[in-house]
């Protein structure tokens, strides 16, 4: 393994929110120096914001040192309850095809998540933070990219130029200026109805461990309410409210207290944070502009039902980071960067499709859609066991990883085809493009290691007993990146990994640096070809 990384040329991360923090930490985990920029003068934690973190996002954060603590401090919930006019329609559970150490979801305020990620950033000598830097221009050429910044509060100070190899931009939902600087458009829709959020500290017995979604409750007739448990006896409550809703007027009149009392009753409560917002469904036309990669809310905005905002921004960050790192090290060809758009633009488009369908059900746009929704909800209320009707009740399909089935980095397998979107709450069957089941192998000496952790060290290949492991390793010897080749029979004595994958003895399973399955092949040359393809590297010429 060789590297051509210049330690004096950093990668630049724009935006110090959780997506930018993740990008910086992932880059540093690959040994890349990072400069982080943010226009704000300092961290300004406000409210719960993006509070629901999915299992595979916790896994990414665990890779950079914070996932275990975020999971432990968060409220674990494993049930999603959906109700209509006060009657429970159904409860969704979650199926893990591996044995993840993390729950399906935890709820923890974005403010606390940022604090825990900050601790990792400040302990990392490869990361330099620069607050109070407002980007005024982006300049790039074939070799580098420069951000021209105004320093100081509200851009009041001197102008500085910060040059790096690549920029991963995560400016949040205020990314219009940087998008315009690099020629990205941001087409889409803004919904008329508003949503009121309150973080309320109180006691709601029996509601501590489940997400509750109410269609048309008597205390918000004709609209929806979503309730999430949070740490410190706090509940995040989202009310759908009319387009002309005025929070200040409702608070002044006492109507806000009345609204809250209809849920908490006579219990004491404290409003920790409150806000009003509208939903957007928007996406950039391109996520890569030369050496500039856009991630998170700056690249896509979706309605939050299903928690697909931050839970798609973090995979953006990991995807961008490993590809930038591989190119900067010289382990991959620069063309690898373009695949960030291929994979994550498709992921954003899927999220938009999923959340758009949810919003059409939550906020029908005409009398016919309202009538259809009432018919579905009434039918589900009359017979909650009718699975066909229940499947039409859309309160938000919960966040899940995107599967890179059609990626240019994925080698399809006729023996392990992608079987399509699984039922709600289930992981997909293992196949090229799908994230690896979260299972462990046993290394020499008895150490148990998650295969996702091994994959995130470079390229991982698990070789079946009927193949020659040494021949596979020799075929991959020309790869410039870190590579691990293991005989599956030796590291999986109980067969748990093989069972989770559905692996046969005549197969080699190739995993990419973000723990997604890249290929399932039956020969050493095919394993090498798939591995080179998976990391965007040029295979050596053969005689």
N, C-alpha and C positions, 0 to 999 in steps of 0.2 A: 504494500500500500504506500503510495506517495501522495504528497499534497503540494500544490503550488500556491497556497494561500499566502497573501501578503498581509502580515499582521498590522501594517500601518494603514491599510485600506479597509474601513469598516463597512458593514451593512448599516443602513439607516432605517429606523422604525419611526414612523410618524403617527403620533397618537399614543397616549399612555393609559388608555382604558384597558379592559381585560383582554381584548383581541390583540392590541399592540403589546401588552405585557407578555402574552403567550408567545407572540412572534419573537420578541427579544430573547426570552428564556430558551425557546427552541433553537434559535440561532446560536446562542452561547453554548448550548448543550453539544452542538457540533463543532465547537471551538472557534466560532466566528466572532470577532469583536463587533460590538453594536453601539451605535449612538441613538438614543431615544430622544425625540423632540415632542413638545406639547405647547400649544399656544397659551394654556392656562399658567398663571404664575406658580401654582402649587396644586396638590391634590385637593379636590373639593367634593368629598363624599356626600351624596344626597340620596336618602331613601333606598328602598329595596331594588328598584329598577329591574334589571334582568336577574330574577331570583331563583329560577328553576334550572338546575344543572343536571344534565343527562349523564348516565354512567360512563359513556365513552369519552366525554369531555373531562370528567374527573380523572380518567385514565391518562389523558394527555397532560393534565396538570400534575398528576403523580410522577410522570416522566421528568418534569422540571422541578419537583421537590415540594409541591404544595397540595397535591390532590388528596392525600390522606387527611391532612388537617381540615381542608375545606369540607370533606365528606363527614368527618367526625363532628365538626361544629354545626353542620347543617342539620335540618330536620329531615329524617328519612321517611319517605312515604312510598307505599307499594300498591296503593289503591286509588283509582280515579272513579269517583262516584258521579253519575249523571242523574239529575232529577227534573221532573216536569210538573209544575204546579204543586210542588211539595211532595210528590210521590217519586220514590226511587225507581228509575227505569232499568239501570244495570250498573255493574261495577266492573272495571277493567283491571286485570292483573298484568304481570309482565313475566316473560319467559326468557331466561338466559341460557343459550346453548353451551356456554362454557361454565366456568366457576369463578366469576368475577369477585374480587374482594370488595367491590363497590355496589351499592344498591342501585336500582333502576334510575332513581332521581333523588336529589336532595334539594331542599329549599334553603337558601342562604342569601342574604342581601348582597347586591353587587358591591356595596360599599365595603363590606367585610372581605369579600373575595379579592377586591383590589388591594386591601391592606396585606393580606397573606401573600399575594403575588409580589407586592412591593418588597416584602421581607426577603424573598428569594432574589429579587433584582439587586437590592442593595448589598447583598452578600456575595454577588458575582462580580469579580474584577474585570470581566470582559464587557460589562454593560456600563455605559455612561449616560446619565440622565441630564437633559437640558430643558428646563421648564421656561416658560415665557418666550418661546420662539415661534413667531407667526410667519408662516411660509408666504412669501410674496411672489416667487417665481420658481419654476422648475426648469433646469437646463440639463441636457444630457447629450452624450455623443456615443460613439462605438465602444468607448472604454470606461466611462464613468457617468455618474449622475450627481448634480449639485442642486441643493435646495438653498435659495436665497431667502434669508430670514431677517425679520425685524425683531430685535431683542427688546424685552421690557414689557410692562403692563400695557395691554391693548396696542402692542406694536409701536411703542413710543420711543424706543432707543435706537442704538446703532444698527447698521446692516451687517450681517455676517454671511459667509458662504460656507456651507458644510457639504463636503464631497464624499461620496462613498461608491461602492460597486453597484448596489441595488437599493431601492427603497421599497419597503413594505408599508403601505399607508393604511392606517386604521383610524381615520378621523371621526368615526361615529356618524350620526345622522346630520352633522354639520360639514360634511365633506364636499359641499358643492364647489367651493373655491378651488380645491386641488383637482377635482374632477375636470373643471373647466380648463385648468392650466395644462392638462395633458390630453385634452380633447375627448373625454368620456362624456356620454350622455346618460341620462337617468330617467328614462321614461317609465310611466306607470300611472297609478290611481291613488287618490286620497279619498277615504270614506267620510261621509257627512257626519254620521253619528259620532259622538264623543264618548270617552270612557273616563270615569272618575276612579282614581286609585287612592285608597287610604291604607297605610300600615297602622294597624290598631293593636295595642297591647291590651289584652283582656283574657278572660277564661271562657273557653267554649268546650265543655266536656264532651269527649267522644269524637272531636273533630281534629285532634292533634296530629294524626298520622295519615290523613287522606286529603286529596284534592277534591273539592266539591264544585260541581257546575250546575247552576240552576237555570232552566228555561222557564220563563214566565212565572217567577214566584209572586206570591200575593204582595210582597213588599217591593217589587219592581215590575209591575204588570206590563206585559207586552215586550219586555226586554230581558237581558241576561245578567247573571251575577256569577262571578268566579271567586272562590275562596281558597287560599293556599295557607297552610300552617308554616310559620317561620320560627327561627330560634327566639329565645327569650319571651315566650308566651305571647308572641305577636302573630297577627294574621294579616295577610295581604288580601284586600277585598277590592275587586274590580266591578263597578256597576256600569252597564251600558246606559248612557243618558242621551237626551235629545240633542240635536245639533246646536240649539240655542242655549244649552245649559250654562248657568253662571254660578261657579263655585262660591265666589265672594258673597253673592246675594243669598245663596242657600245657607251659608255659614252664619251670616248676619241675622237671618230670620229665625234661626233655630231649626230649620228644616234638615240640616245636615245631621244634627243630633238625633232627630226623629228617624232619619234614614238608617243611622247606625243602630239605634235602639231596636229597630224591627228585626235585627239579626242577633244582637248580643243581649237583648232583654234588659233586665235591671242590673246586670253586672257592671262593675266599675270598668272604665276603659280610658285609654289615653291615645290620642292621635299622634303617632310618631312622625309621620310624613304624609303629605297628600299632594295630588297633582291631577291635572286633566290633560288628556291628549287625544289625538285622532290617529287612526290607523292608516298606514300607507302600504301600498304594494308596488314596489319599484325595483329596478335592476339596471346596472350599467350595461352598456352595449358591449364593452370589453373590460376585462379585469387586468389586462397587461398592456401597458403602453411603453414599449422599449424596456427600460430598466426600472419601470415604475409599476408595482403590483398593488391593486386596491383590494382591501379585505373588510369583512364585517359590514356594519351598517352603512359605511361609505360606498359599498358595492351593491348592497341589496337591503331592502326594508320589507318586512313581512308583518302581518298581524300576529300578535303574540299567542293566540290560542294554539296550543301544542308546543309552546316554548321553543320555537325554531329560530329565534334571533341570535342570541349569544351562542346557542348550541350549534349554529352553523358558522358563526364567526370564528370560533376556536379551531375547528377543522380547517377553515381558510388559513389561519395563521400557521398551523403545523404544516400544511401542504406547501405553502409559500416558503416557509423557513427551510425545510429539508432540501427543496429544489435550489433555492438561492445558495445554501451552504455547499451543496454538491458541486455547483458550477464554480463557486469561489475557490473551492479546494482543488478544482481541476479534475474531479472524479466523474463529471458528466459534461456533455456538450452543452453550450449555451442555449441550444434549441430546446432543452428541457424546460426552460422558463415558460415557454408558450403553453405547455401542458397544464400549467396552473389555471389558465383561462378555460381550457377544454374541460377540466374536471370540476372546478368550483363554480363556473358559470352554469354548468348543467345542474349542479347541486342546488344553486340558488333558484334556477327555473323550476325544479321539482318542488322546492319549498313554496314558491309562489303559487304553483298549481294546487298544492295541498291546502294552503291557507286561503286561497281564493274560493275554493269549494266550501270551506268552513264559513267564510264570511258571507257567501251567498245564502247559506242556511241560517246564519245568525241574523243577518240583516237583509231579508228579502227586498227586492227592488220594485215589485209590482204586486197587484192583487192576486194574480195567479200563483206567484211564488209563495205569498203568505198563506194562501189556501192549501197549497201542497205541503208546506211545513206543518200547519195545524193538523192536517190529515195524518202525516207521519207520526207526529208526537202523540196524537190521540190514540192511534193504533198501537204504539209502543206502550202507552199507559194502560190500554185495555188488556194487552197480553205481552208482558215483559219477556216472556220466554220465546217469542217469535224472533228468531235470529235474523231473518231476512229483513224484517222491519227495523230491528235494532241497528242493523248495519247502515241504515239510511239516516240515523240520528247523528248529526255531525257537530260535536262540541269541540273538535280539534283533535287531529291525529298527533299523538305525542312525538316529540323529536326523536330522530333515529339517524344513524350515520348514513351518508350517501354512499352508494355502491358504484364503484368505478368500472362497471361492466363493459361500457363502450369506450373506455379510455384508450388512447394510443399506447399507453404503457402496459395494458393488460393483454395477456395471451389467453384467448378463450380455450375452453376444454370441452370436447364433445362428451366426455364421461362425467363431467361435473358442470353441467350448464346452470346458469342462473335461473332459479325457479320462480322468479317474480316476487312481487311484494308480498311478504308473509302477512298472516292475520295480525290485527292490532296487538301491540305489546310483545310480539315475538321477534327474535333475531332471525335473519334469513339463514337458510341452509348454506354451509360453506361452499364457496365457488370462487373462481377468479373474479376479482373486482370487489369482493365482500371483505369487510374487516375480519381479522382472524378471531375465532372463538377465544375467549379469555381462559386459557388453560395453561398448566405448568409442565415443564420437562424437568427431569432429574439429571444434573450434570455430574461429571466425575467428582467424587468426594461426597456426593449426596446432597449438594445444594439444589433446592427447588427454585426454578426461575420461570417467570411467565414468558410465554413465547412472544408476547407483544413487546416485552422489555428487550428481549434478544433482537427482535426485528428492528427496533428503534436504535440499534447500534450500527446499522448499515443494511446489508442484505442477509437474509436468513434462508437457508435451504434445509428442509427436513427430508431425509432420504429413506425410502422404504427398504425393507430387508432384501428384496430381490434385485436391488440395484447396487452397484459398486460405489460406496461413499467416496473412496479415494479418487475414482475416475471423475466423479462429479466435482470434487474439490479441484482437481487438476484442470478441468474444463473451465472453471471459474477463476483460475489463477490470474488471468489478465485483467480482471476488474480492478480499477484503481481505488475503489471505496472499501471500507471495512466489510468483511464477508465472513459469515459463520456457516459451516456445513456440518450437520450432525446426523448420525444414523438414528432413525426414528425408533427402531426396536430397542436400542440401548438406552436412549434418554426417556423412553415412554414404556417402562416395564409393565405397567398396569393397563396399558392400552387406552388410557383416557383421552390422550391427544388424538390418536387415530380414530377413536369413536366420535369425538367432537367434529373432526374434519370429514369423516367418512373416507379416510385414506386407505388405499390398498397397498400391499407390499411391493408392487411393481411401479410405484409412483414416487416422484419427488415433488414436494410442495415448496414453491418459491414465494417469499414474503418481501414486500417493499419496506422502505425505511419508515413508513407511517403505519406499519402493521397490517396493511391490507394484503390479501392474497393476490399475487401477481400472476401465478400460473400453476398448473398441475400437469406434469410431463412424465414421460416414461423412459427417458434416456439422458445421459450426461450431456451430449451436444444440445439437446432441446432445453435442458436446464440452463445451460450457459446462454443460449440465445434469448430465453425468457428473462434471465437476470439482467443482461445488457439492456434489453428493451425496457425493463421495469424502471431503470434509473437513467434512461436517456443517454447511455454511453455507447460509443462506437466499438463494435467487436473487432478484434484484431483480424487482419486478413489471413485467410488460410490458403495453403498451397494447393 
